[in-house]
């Protein structure tokens, strides 16, 4: 026969609530343990491609290529901020003139992107093209502090330098993918691209800050000279590698139209191109 509980009702309720709190606390601890385990597994899985990416840096050729790419990407971002500052600080450029100066750096990509890609494919020797592009940008940028020192720097010279730097940047960019596949093994494409795009993202964040700091501490024309030195450093690293590049494409008609047809008939490439265009236009 079951014994009757003679404890006061208030005591029974209080202990019942305490038991519920205890069970609730145990469930909470188990849930936190499971969440912690899931996060730990996710961290381990995420570290796998990162580990493989850094293993790729043990290859001397890729390490030099990646170093040159990183320096060049930073140089692009520093140029984009330093050239307009030269205009406004050294030449008292107006708001509209600064806008023109900034636009001239990026206009060549719109005008010559397709044609530069076809020309580089037919010419071959992508590494030499990239080295020449780096040296060309360095020479153009170095002309700014020289003419400033002699008191003959003009806004039209800045316009010409900005446009020329943009043209050389296009040649550098369209030559890069073929050189990349000549250096990186096919089974390491993901890891290699993660390092390159990591450098690109870091340059977007740090490049303008470095450019602003250089202008602050060195004055705007000397900051451009430091930018020119960065492109010389990129050319140096690229000159130290000698990968087996694919042969130049055969001359023939329709190279540009063939590329347009490929994009039109590839839904993935078409969607990626549209997305990149929207992002670049808005941001």
N, C-alpha and C positions, 0 to 999 in steps of 0.2 A: 504494500500500500504506500502511495507517494505521500511524503511528509509535506505538510502545508508550510509555506514560507511565512514565518511570523515577523519578518523585518518590516519596518515602516515603509509605506509606499514611496515616500520621497527618496529613501536610500536605494530602493530597487531601481527607480528611474535614473538616479544619478549614476549608479554603477552600470546600468545598461548603456547610457550615453557614453560613458568612459570606454566601454568595450567597443562601441561603434567607432569612436575616435581612434582606438588602437588598431582596429581592422583597417580603417581608412588610411592610417599612417603607414601600415605595412604595404597596402596596395600602392600608395604613393612612392614608397621606397623601391618597390619592384619596378614600377613604371620608370622611375628615374634611372634605375640600373639598366633597363632595356634600352632606354634612349641613349644612355652613355655608351652602351655596347654598339648600337647602330652608328653613332657618331664616330666611334673608334674605327669600326670597319670602313666607314666612308673615308676617313682620313687616310687609312692604309691604302685603299684603292686609289685615292686621288694622288698619293705620293708615288705610285708606280710610274706614270708617264713623266712626272717631274724627274724621278731618278734616272729614267732612260734618257731624258733630254740632257741632263748634266753628264751622263756617260758619253754622249756624243761629243762633248767639248774636249774629250781626251784625244780626239783626232786633230792633229796639228793643222791640217788643211782647212777643216771646217772651223776650227777656232779662229784662224786668221780671217777667213771669209766673214764669220759672224762679227768679229771685232770691227772690220771695215764697214760692214753694214750698220752696226750700231752707231759708229762715229758719224757716218754719212746721214743717218736719220736724225741725229741730234743737230747736225749742221743745217739740215733743211728747216727744222723748227726754229733754230736761232736766227737764221736768215729772215724768216717770216716776221719775226718780232724786231730784229735789229735794223733792217732797212727802213721801215717806216719811222723808227725813232731817230735815225740819222736825218731823215727829211724834216721832222718836226723840230729837233733840237739844234741841228747844224744849219738848216736852210729855212727855218720858220715856215714849213709847208702848211697849207690850209687843210681843213678836214677833207675836202674833196680830193686834193692832191695826194693825201695819205691813202685814201681809198683806191685811187688809180695805182699807186705804188704797190699796195698789197695785192690788187687784182692781177697785176702784170706778172707776179710770181707764179700764179696758177693758170693763167690763160693759155700758155703753151700746151698744157696737158689736154685742154679742150681742142686746140687747133691741130696739134701734131701727134697726138697719142697713137692713132691708128697708123699713120704714115711712118712714124718712127719705128713702130714695131715691125712693119714690113721691111723697112730698110735694114734694120739690125739683123733680121732673119736672113736676108739675102747676102749681107756682108759677112756674117759670122764673127768670130773673134770677139765674143761678148765681154770677156774679161778686159781686153784692151779698150773696148768702148767705155766700160765703166771707169777704168783708170783715167782715160782722156776726159770723161765727164767731170770727174773729181778735180783734175788739174785745171780744167776750164773754169769751173766754179771758183776755185781758189784764186786764179789769176784775175777774174772779174771783180771779186770781192776785195782783193788786195789793192786794186786801183783806187778804191774809195779813200782809204786813209792817206794814200800818196798824194792824190789831187787835193785833198783837204789840207794837207800840210803845206802845199804851195798856194793855197787860197784860190784854186780854180775849180772846186767842186760845184757842180750845178745839179738842178733837179732833173734835167734831161739825161744827165749821166746816170743818175739813180734809176731812172726809168729803163734805160738800156741795160744796166746791170741786172735789175730785177727780171727783165724779160729773158736775158741770156742765161741767168741762173735757172730760170724755169725750164728753158729748152734743154740744158744739160741734165737737169733733174729727170726730165722725161726720158732721155736716152739712157740714163742710169737705171731707171725703174723698169723699162721694157727689156733691158738686157739681163736683169737679175734672175727671173724665173728659170731660164735655160741654164745659167751658171749654177743655180741651186741644184737642179736635178743632175748636173754633171759632178757635183761634189758629194751629195748626200745619197746613200743607198736607198733603194726603193722602200725597204721595210722600215726606214727611219724618217720618212717624210713627215709624219705627224710630230715627232719629237723635234726635228729641225725647224719646222714651221712654228712650233710653240715658242722656241727660243727667238726666232726672228720677230714674230708678232709681239712677244713680250718686250723686246727692245723697242719696237714701234710704239707700243702703248706707253712705255716708260718715257720715250722721247716726247710724246704728245703732252705728258704731264710735266716733265722736267725741263724740256727744251726751252719753252717760253720763260720759265723761271731763271734758267741759266743765262738766257739772253738778256733779261732785265737786269740781273745781277752784274753781268759784264758791262752793260751800259752805265750802271751806277758807279762802278769802281774804276772803269777804264775810259769813260766817255764813249759816245756812240761810234765814232769812226774807228777807234782802237778795238772796240768790241767786234766790229766787222772783220778786222785783221785776225783776231782770235778765231773767228768763224772760218776764215780762209785756211788757217792752220789745221782746223779739224778735217777739212777735205784733203789736205796733203797727207794727214795721218791715215785717212781711209784709203787713199791711193797707195800708200806704202804697204799696208797689209794685203791689199789685193795683188800687188806686184810680187808678193812672196809665195803665191800659190800658182800651180800650173796644172789644172785639171784637164782631162781629155774632153774637150767640148765637141758637141755634134757638128757635122759639116754644115756649111752654109746652104740655105735653101736654094733650089734651082730657080733661075729667073723665068718668069712667065706672067701672063696676064691674069688678072682676076684675083690677086692675093687678098686685097681688101674685101672684095665682094664675097670671097670664100669665107672669110672670118665673119662677115655679117650673116651669111646663110647659116653658118654653124650656130651662132647665137640664136637666130630665129627658130631653128629646129631643135634646140636643147632647152627644155623647160627649166631645168635646174640652173643652168648658166644664165638664162634670161631673167629668172626671178632674182638671182644673186646680183646681177648687174643693175636691175631696177632698184633693189634695196640699197645697194651701195651708192647709187646716184642720188637717191632721196636723202640718205644720211649725210653725204658730202654737201649737198645743196643746203640743207637745213642747219648743219652744225659746222 
